[in-house]
């Protein structure tokens, strides 16, 4: 198992972003891992998740969005974020050629990933993993952010905490039930950051991801 720091060229206009490839010696698949709106790719949660997935045989390519790279607080526009995700998906394919390619993201990163896939059905991605899909702002229940998911025809795995204030459980369950390719996993007591007391949620997220991807490989 090892890691490699690199840069991804997004576009001439946007420039480059930092990235880290974390992989076991013989990965069974590779997965892009996009961070959320409040923290970059080196956040402890992202680092721990990448390490845990690697131990489970899943290589990950973490990367910064341009706003993080430029140390700005306001997230990138969907267009910029999705262009970055497209570049990361292409890079992951070159880093680990010949093995199944998945895409994933934490909160904002997952939503931007699914928006990109919904607009690019030709993508080589075999499935999407959401580490906490942000269905609505805290305290403002809505399903508007889920509309684009109905245009995605590849498998999707929603890993959601039961106490996630950005995805009221009844609403996210209803959304997933309406999506033919969706699988929903509930993490009891976990919030949007996947904190649930002393529970090792990272291990649970990894196990769910490994089991799900294993069925698609």
C-alpha positions in Angstrom: 0.0 0.0 0.0 1.3 3.4 -0.9 0.4 7.0 -1.7 1.6 9.4 -4.5 1.1 13.1 -4.6 0.5 14.6 -8.0 -1.3 17.4 -9.9 -4.2 17.2 -12.2 -4.5 19.6 -15.1 -8.2 20.6 -15.1 -8.2 23.0 -18.1 -6.1 25.9 -19.5 -8.6 28.4 -17.9 -8.9 26.7 -14.5 -5.3 25.4 -14.2 -4.1 22.5 -12.0 -5.2 21.1 -8.6 -3.4 18.9 -6.1 -4.3 15.3 -5.8 -3.2 12.1 -4.0 -3.4 8.6 -5.3 -3.7 6.0 -2.5 -3.6 2.3 -3.5 -2.8 -1.2 -2.4 -0.3 -3.3 -4.4 -3.1 -5.0 -6.4 -6.3 -2.9 -6.4 -9.6 -4.5 -7.4 -10.9 -1.1 -8.5 -10.1 2.6 -8.5 -12.4 5.4 -7.2 -12.3 9.2 -7.4 -13.0 10.7 -4.1 -14.2 14.3 -4.1 -14.2 16.4 -0.9 -17.0 18.4 0.6 -17.6 22.2 0.6 -16.2 22.8 4.0 -12.8 20.9 3.9 -10.2 19.8 1.3 -8.8 16.5 0.3 -6.4 16.4 3.3 -9.2 16.6 5.9 -8.7 13.8 8.5 -12.0 12.1 7.4 -10.9 12.0 3.7 -7.4 10.7 4.7 -8.8 8.0 7.0 -11.4 7.0 4.4 -8.8 6.7 1.6 -6.5 4.6 3.9 -9.3 2.3 4.9 -10.5 1.8 1.4 -7.0 1.0 0.3 -6.7 -1.7 2.9 -9.9 -3.1 1.5 -8.4 -3.3 -2.0 -9.9 -0.1 -3.4 -7.5 2.6 -4.8 -8.6 6.2 -4.5 -7.7 9.4 -6.2 -8.4 12.4 -3.9 -8.2 15.9 -5.3 -8.9 19.4 -4.4 -11.5 21.5 -6.1 -10.1 24.8 -7.4 -11.6 26.9 -4.6 -9.8 24.8 -2.1 -6.5 24.9 -4.0 -6.8 28.7 -4.1 -7.7 28.8 -0.4 -11.1 30.4 -1.0 -14.1 29.7 1.2 -16.8 29.9 -1.4 -17.3 26.6 -3.4 -16.8 26.5 -7.1 -19.6 26.9 -9.6 -21.1 23.6 -10.7 -19.5 24.1 -14.1 -16.0 24.4 -12.6 -16.5 21.6 -10.1 -17.8 19.2 -12.8 -14.9 20.1 -15.1 -12.5 19.2 -12.2 -14.3 15.9 -11.6 -14.1 15.0 -15.3 -10.3 15.6 -15.2 -10.0 13.5 -12.0 -12.0 10.6 -13.6 -9.7 10.7 -16.7 -6.6 10.8 -14.4 -7.8 7.8 -12.3 -8.3 5.8 -15.5 -4.7 6.4 -16.5 -3.3 5.7 -13.0 -5.1 2.4 -12.8 -5.8 1.2 -16.4 -7.7 -2.0 -17.0 -9.6 -2.2 -13.6 -13.2 -1.0 -12.8 -13.5 2.7 -12.3 -16.0 4.2 -9.8 -16.6 7.8 -8.7 -17.5 9.0 -5.2 -17.7 12.1 -3.0 -18.4 13.5 0.4 -21.4 15.8 0.5 -20.8 18.6 -2.1 -18.2 16.4 -3.9 -20.7 13.6 -4.3 -23.5 15.9 -5.6 -21.2 17.6 -8.1 -20.0 14.1 -9.2 -23.6 12.9 -9.8 -24.4 16.1 -11.7 -21.5 15.5 -14.0 -22.4 11.9 -14.6 -26.1 12.8 -15.3 -24.8 15.1 -18.1 -22.2 12.6 -19.4 -23.7 9.1 -19.6 -20.8 8.1 -21.8 -18.5 8.3 -18.8 -16.5 5.1 -18.1 -17.6 5.2 -14.4 -19.4 2.0 -13.3 -21.1 3.4 -10.2 -21.2 6.3 -7.8 -20.8 6.2 -4.0 -22.2 9.1 -1.9 -20.6 9.5 1.5 -23.5 11.6 2.7 -25.6 13.1 -0.1 -26.6 16.7 0.8 -30.2 16.5 -0.2 -31.1 19.9 1.2 -29.8 22.7 3.4 -30.0 22.1 7.2 -33.5 23.0 8.4 -34.9 23.3 4.9 -36.2 19.9 3.8 -36.5 19.6 0.1 -35.8 17.1 -2.7 -35.0 19.6 -5.5 -31.3 18.6 -5.4 -32.3 15.0 -6.3 -33.9 15.8 -9.6 -30.8 15.1 -11.7 -30.4 11.7 -10.1 -33.3 10.4 -12.2 -31.1 10.8 -15.3 -28.4 8.5 -14.0 -28.6 4.9 -15.2 -25.6 3.4 -13.5 -25.7 2.0 -9.9 -25.6 4.5 -7.0 -24.8 3.8 -3.3 -26.1 6.2 -0.8 -24.3 6.0 2.6 -26.3 8.2 5.0 -26.3 8.9 8.7 -29.6 8.7 10.5 -29.0 12.1 12.1 -27.8 13.8 8.9 -29.4 17.3 9.0 -28.7 17.7 5.3 -30.7 14.7 4.4 -33.8 14.1 6.5 -34.1 10.3 6.7 -37.6 9.9 5.4 -36.8 12.2 2.4 -33.6 10.5 1.4 -35.3 7.1 1.8 -38.1 8.2 -0.5 -35.7 9.6 -3.1 -33.7 6.3 -3.2 -36.9 4.3 -3.4 -37.8 6.2 -6.6 -34.4 5.5 -8.2 -34.2 2.1 -9.8 -30.4 1.9 -9.5 -30.0 3.2 -6.0 -29.0 1.4 -2.8 -29.4 3.1 0.5 -27.4 2.2 3.6 -28.3 3.6 7.0 -25.7 4.5 9.7 -27.5 4.7 12.9 -26.7 7.7 15.1 -24.3 9.3 12.5 -24.5 12.9 11.5 -23.5 14.5 8.2 -19.8 14.3 9.2 -20.3 10.6 10.1 -19.7 11.2 13.7 -21.6 8.7 15.9 -20.0 8.6 19.4 -17.3 6.0 19.7 -18.5 4.0 16.7 -15.8 3.4 14.0 -17.9 4.7 11.2 -15.0 4.7 8.7 -14.7 0.9 8.9 -18.5 0.6 8.4 -18.4 2.9 5.4 -15.5 0.9 3.9 -17.2 -2.4 4.4 -20.4 -1.2 2.8 -18.4 0.3 -0.2 -16.4 -2.9 -0.6 -19.5 -5.1 -0.6 -21.3 -3.0 -3.0 -18.5 -2.5 -5.5 -17.7 -6.2 -5.3 -21.1 -7.0 -6.7 -20.4 -4.8 -9.7 -16.8 -5.9 -10.6 
